[in-house]
Amino acid sequence: MGIIRSCFSFILGTVCGVYVAQNYKVPNIRKLADTAMVMAKHVEEQYRKPKKGKDDDNYD
């Protein structure tokens, strides 16, 4: 009885998750995260400060 009581919320969450995934249109989280990473990299590259090279330090 102890293992059923301790795992009850996990089992209930899994069953509800399966039900929702089968009966409703749930977005693909992995695809959404990949799209967000691509957009973040694009913004970072666009607004990044230019790198200083060794030649840029010499103002001779």
C-alpha positions in Angstrom: 0.0 0.0 0.0 2.9 2.4 0.6 4.2 2.3 -2.9 0.8 3.0 -4.4 0.3 5.9 -2.0 3.7 7.5 -2.7 3.4 7.1 -6.5 -0.3 8.1 -6.8 0.3 11.7 -8.0 2.9 10.5 -10.5 0.5 7.8 -11.9 -2.4 10.3 -12.0 -0.3 12.9 -13.8 0.8 10.3 -16.4 -2.7 9.1 -17.0 -4.0 12.7 -17.4 -1.1 13.6 -19.7 -1.8 10.7 -21.9 -5.4 11.5 -22.1 -4.8 15.2 -23.0 -2.1 14.3 -25.6 -4.5 11.8 -27.3 -7.6 14.0 -27.3 -6.4 17.5 -27.7 -4.0 19.2 -30.1 -0.9 19.7 -27.9 2.0 21.6 -29.4 5.3 19.9 -30.0 7.5 21.3 -27.2 10.8 20.2 -28.8 10.0 21.9 -32.1 8.9 25.0 -30.2 12.1 25.0 -28.1 14.3 24.5 -31.2 12.6 27.5 -32.9 13.1 29.6 -29.9 16.9 28.7 -29.8 17.3 29.6 -33.5 15.6 32.9 -32.9 17.7 33.7 -29.8 20.9 32.9 -31.7 19.9 35.2 -34.5 19.1 38.0 -32.2 22.4 37.4 -30.3 24.5 37.5 -33.5 22.7 40.6 -34.7 23.2 42.7 -31.6 26.5 41.4 -30.5 29.3 43.9 -30.0 32.1 43.5 -32.6 35.2 41.5 -31.3 38.4 43.4 -30.7 41.3 41.9 -32.5 45.0 42.4 -31.9 45.2 44.8 -34.8 42.4 47.0 -33.4 44.4 47.9 -30.2 47.2 49.5 -32.1 46.3 53.1 -33.1 49.7 53.9 -34.7 
